[in-house]
Every structure is written in C-alpha cells, then in structure tokens.
C-alpha cells in the first residue's frame, strides 16, 4: 500500500510565505493608527532585560497603563481583548 505524501513544507531558509509578510505589514500599519477613543498604542522594549510591552497613552503622550506584549499585538492586529 502506498500512502500519499503530505504537502511539501515551506522552505524556512527562504523566509516567511508572502501571505504572512502581508499580514505583518498590515498589522504594522494598524499599530500606528489611533485607537478608538483617541488612545495611542506604543510599543516599548528593554533589550537588556529581553522584554517588550505596550503602553496605552493619551494623545499628548501621558501614559495610562502598560499592557502585555501579547495584548498590544492583539490590539495592533485588530483583535479584541476580553
């Protein structure tokens, strides 16, 4: 009995597939758009600690709160946070 071969795996050496690059580019653009209610989402990183997070700020730059990087990414991607 001969089993069919699975789909060929993507060659990781050539980089991500084009559709993923398109999604990343779209999320990047959304990250720079104002949030509903005029809040701004800013990404912050501390390379020495190997950490990153998001800050929610007022339009004038006043920081309201920090959020986890995963939450900031979800907001930038247009996902709702429960």
Buried (B, 14 or more C-beta within 10 A) or exposed (E): EEEEEEEEEEEEEEEEEEEEEEEEEEBEEBBEEEEEEEBBBBEEEEEEEEEBBBBBBEEEEEEEEBBEBEBBBBBBEEEEEE
